[in-house]
Amino acid sequence: MNFISIIGIVGLPQCYGGFETLVENLVDHRRNNINYEVYCSSKTYKEKKPTYKNATLHYIPFNANGVSSIIYDICSLIHAVFIRKSNTLLVLGVSGCIILPILRLFYKHKIITNIDGLEWKRDKWNTLARLFLKFSEKLAVRYSDIVIADNQAIADYVKQEYDVDSIVIAYGGDHAIANVADRLSSEPDEGYAFSLCRIEPENNVHIALEAFAQSGKPLKFVGNWNNSDYGRSLKLQYSDYSNIELIDPIYDVEKLFKLRARCSYYIHGHSAGGTNPSLVEIMHFAKPVIAFDCDYNRATTEDKAIYFRNAEELIAASAQLSETSRKPGAVMLEIAQRRYTWEIVANQYLDVICSK
């Protein structure tokens, strides 16, 4: 029996982001010879369930995000190695990988690390945080038996930077249409562009808003507008445009489904982070995608989306879509069904976990 410790998420049941959705689906697609042990933040869960979907849950008394994530991940790793004596460690993200050189003195089993989306490159970190995350990334690559990259562009970076081969495994997106896929054809196309993301400079929200303010085309944009100076300033600047609807975060699955299903096309502004879950999710809706022009987005969409780098190019791309059929959306769906379903992704992880 393989005892697999999963480290680096907020916990289960999922309540946060991409890695949590991944682990939820790994547990759903568990093979008979695997027992999952998932580390959770006791700061997040008032009810501390001992098990969830046949996975054993362990609670660590630190927050799983921000600076405290370093201590959270390190404590999880120590517990998994010395208390639980797991056969395999699946580490999601590099925050706690600073301790891997020490653990390697005692732990001779398999360590698999998904290094995430080159976290140290994100604009939100100061210089000291970036240096730490870059160093943690270096240790993660060096001391892991298997490195997982969620995007071919990240795999190329790992090879160039560290001369290490990694395995590319992306994310699934079909959970966004689970149990409602048959309703897609009956949802009316209401003619607006749609976007959904954290409101951060690296997601190029300002470019999207500037473009639609100039073009006058309808845009519905969901995000956490009130969580940063950047978001608040954009909300203040663009709230009075009648064609732009700035929507606060939506957690209701049905409301989010309708917004995605009824849009004419999707704007994806992410410039960092590898394979973005929001992108592979919308691809399952068979919507044309206009994505920021970077290696990550081109790899995810196999160069089949439409790309922009500034407001002028986004305006032109939007006009181009207005003159074409829905074929670009059908191409996105074909890619999603071939590469980005949770059954495919979970089996890819399971093959890695069970490999000798």
SVG drawing of the C-alpha trace seen along z (x, -y; Angstrom):
<svg xmlns="http://www.w3.org/2000/svg" viewBox="-32 -57 54 59">
<polyline fill="none" stroke="black" stroke-width="0.4" points="0.0,0.0 1.3,-3.4 0.8,-6.2 1.0,-9.5 1.3,-12.7 0.0,-15.8 1.5,-19.0 1.0,-22.7 -2.7,-23.2 -5.2,-25.0 -6.9,-21.6 -10.0,-19.5 -12.9,-19.9 -11.5,-22.4 -12.3,-26.0 -9.5,-28.0 -7.8,-27.6 -6.2,-25.5 -4.1,-23.1 -7.1,-22.4 -9.2,-21.5 -6.4,-19.2 -6.2,-17.4 -10.0,-17.0 -9.9,-15.3 -6.9,-13.2 -8.9,-11.9 -11.9,-11.3 -9.9,-9.2 -7.9,-7.3 -6.6,-3.9 -7.1,-0.9 -3.4,-0.7 -3.1,-4.3 -3.9,-6.0 -3.9,-9.8 -2.9,-11.8 -3.7,-15.5 -2.3,-18.4 -4.8,-21.1 -4.6,-24.5 -6.5,-24.4 -6.8,-28.2 -9.2,-27.7 -11.4,-24.7 -13.6,-25.2 -14.8,-21.6 -11.7,-19.3 -12.8,-16.2 -10.5,-13.2 -11.2,-11.9 -12.6,-13.1 -13.5,-10.9 -11.2,-8.1 -8.3,-10.5 -6.8,-11.0 -6.6,-14.7 -3.9,-16.2 -4.2,-19.7 -1.3,-22.2 -1.9,-25.3 -0.7,-27.9 -2.2,-29.8 -1.5,-28.1 -1.0,-31.4 1.3,-34.3 4.6,-34.3 3.2,-31.8 2.9,-29.2 6.6,-28.6 6.2,-27.4 3.0,-25.6 4.6,-23.6 7.8,-22.9 5.8,-21.5 3.7,-19.4 6.8,-17.9 8.3,-17.1 5.1,-15.5 4.8,-13.4 8.4,-12.2 9.0,-11.6 5.5,-10.9 3.5,-9.4 6.5,-7.9 4.9,-8.3 6.0,-6.3 5.8,-9.3 5.6,-13.1 3.6,-15.1 4.6,-18.8 2.5,-21.5 4.5,-24.7 8.0,-25.5 7.4,-27.6 8.5,-24.8 11.2,-23.3 13.9,-25.2 13.9,-22.2 14.3,-19.5 18.2,-19.3 17.8,-18.4 14.9,-15.9 16.9,-14.2 19.4,-13.1 16.7,-10.9 14.1,-10.4 14.9,-8.0 11.5,-7.6 10.1,-9.5 9.6,-13.3 7.4,-14.7 7.2,-18.5 4.9,-20.6 6.9,-23.9 3.8,-25.9 4.0,-28.9 7.4,-30.4 6.0,-32.1 9.1,-34.3 8.3,-36.2 5.0,-37.6 4.8,-41.3 3.2,-41.1 6.5,-40.0 9.2,-42.3 12.9,-41.7 13.6,-39.6 10.5,-37.4 11.5,-36.9 15.0,-35.8 13.7,-33.4 11.2,-31.8 13.8,-31.5 16.1,-29.8 13.3,-27.5 12.6,-26.7 16.2,-25.8 16.2,-23.4 12.9,-21.9 14.3,-21.0 17.6,-19.7 16.2,-17.5 13.0,-16.2 13.0,-12.9 10.4,-14.1 9.6,-17.7 6.1,-18.5 5.6,-21.5 2.0,-22.5 2.9,-24.1 5.4,-23.3 6.9,-26.8 7.7,-26.1 9.3,-22.7 11.4,-24.6 12.5,-27.0 13.4,-24.2 15.5,-22.6 17.3,-25.8 17.8,-27.1 18.7,-23.8 19.3,-21.3 16.6,-19.0 13.8,-17.3 10.4,-17.7 7.0,-16.1 4.3,-18.3 0.9,-17.8 -1.7,-20.6 -5.0,-21.1 -8.5,-19.9 -11.3,-22.3 -14.3,-20.2 -15.5,-20.7 -16.8,-24.1 -19.4,-22.3 -20.0,-19.3 -23.6,-18.1 -24.7,-21.1 -22.8,-20.4 -26.1,-19.5 -27.4,-23.0 -24.7,-24.8 -26.5,-24.8 -29.7,-26.2 -28.0,-29.2 -28.5,-32.4 -25.4,-34.3 -25.8,-37.7 -23.0,-39.3 -20.6,-40.4 -17.0,-39.6 -16.2,-38.0 -13.1,-37.9 -12.4,-36.4 -9.3,-36.7 -7.6,-38.1 -7.2,-41.8 -3.4,-42.1 -1.1,-44.0 0.4,-40.7 -3.1,-39.8 -3.2,-43.0 -6.6,-44.0 -5.8,-47.6 -5.2,-46.7 -8.6,-45.0 -10.5,-47.8 -8.7,-50.5 -9.5,-48.5 -13.2,-48.1 -13.5,-51.7 -12.2,-52.8 -14.2,-50.3 -17.5,-50.6 -18.1,-46.8 -19.8,-45.2 -17.6,-43.5 -18.5,-41.7 -15.4,-41.4 -15.4,-39.4 -12.7,-40.0 -11.7,-41.0 -11.7,-44.8 -11.6,-45.9 -8.6,-43.9 -5.8,-46.1 -5.0,-49.7 -4.6,-48.5 -8.1,-47.1 -9.7,-50.0 -8.2,-52.5 -9.4,-50.6 -12.9,-50.3 -13.0,-54.0 -11.8,-54.8 -14.0,-52.5 -17.2,-52.1 -19.0,-54.8 -18.6,-53.2 -22.1,-51.9 -20.6,-49.1 -18.3,-47.8 -19.7,-45.8 -17.3,-45.3 -18.5,-42.3 -17.3,-41.3 -16.1,-37.7 -18.8,-35.1 -18.8,-31.8 -22.2,-30.6 -21.5,-27.9 -24.8,-28.5 -24.2,-32.2 -20.7,-31.7 -21.9,-29.0 -24.4,-31.4 -21.9,-34.3 -19.5,-32.0 -22.1,-30.2 -23.8,-33.4 -20.6,-35.3 -19.5,-35.6 -15.8,-35.3 -13.3,-35.3 -10.5,-37.7 -7.5,-36.1 -5.0,-38.6 -2.7,-36.4 1.0,-36.9 2.4,-34.6 1.6,-31.4 1.9,-28.6 -1.4,-26.9 -4.1,-29.0 -7.2,-27.1 -9.5,-29.9 -8.3,-29.5 -8.7,-25.7 -12.2,-26.1 -13.5,-28.5 -12.1,-26.3 -14.7,-23.7 -17.4,-26.2 -16.4,-26.3 -15.8,-30.0 -13.3,-31.9 -10.3,-33.1 -8.4,-36.3 -5.3,-35.7 -2.3,-37.9 0.6,-37.0 3.0,-35.0 4.6,-31.5 2.3,-30.1 -0.9,-31.0 0.3,-29.9 1.3,-26.5 -2.0,-26.1 -4.0,-27.0 -1.6,-25.3 -1.2,-28.7 -4.9,-28.4 -6.3,-31.4 -6.1,-35.1 -3.4,-37.0 -2.8,-40.6 -0.1,-42.6 -1.7,-46.0 -5.1,-47.7 -4.8,-48.4 -4.2,-44.8 -7.1,-43.7 -9.5,-46.1 -8.4,-44.7 -8.8,-41.1 -12.3,-41.8 -13.2,-43.3 -11.8,-40.3 -13.9,-37.9 -17.0,-39.9 -16.5,-39.1 -15.8,-35.4 -17.8,-32.3 -17.7,-30.3 -14.9,-28.1 -12.2,-29.4 -14.4,-28.3 -14.8,-24.8 -11.0,-24.5 -10.6,-25.5 -13.1,-22.8 -11.3,-20.1 -8.0,-21.0 -9.7,-21.0 -11.4,-17.6 -8.1,-16.1 -5.8,-17.6 -7.7,-19.3 -10.2,-16.9 -9.7,-15.8 -9.8,-12.1 -6.8,-12.7 -4.9,-14.8 -5.5,-12.6 -4.3,-9.5 -1.2,-11.4 -0.4,-12.1 -1.3,-8.6 1.1,-7.2 3.9,-9.4 3.0,-8.4 3.0,-4.7 6.1,-4.7 9.2,-3.0"/>
</svg>
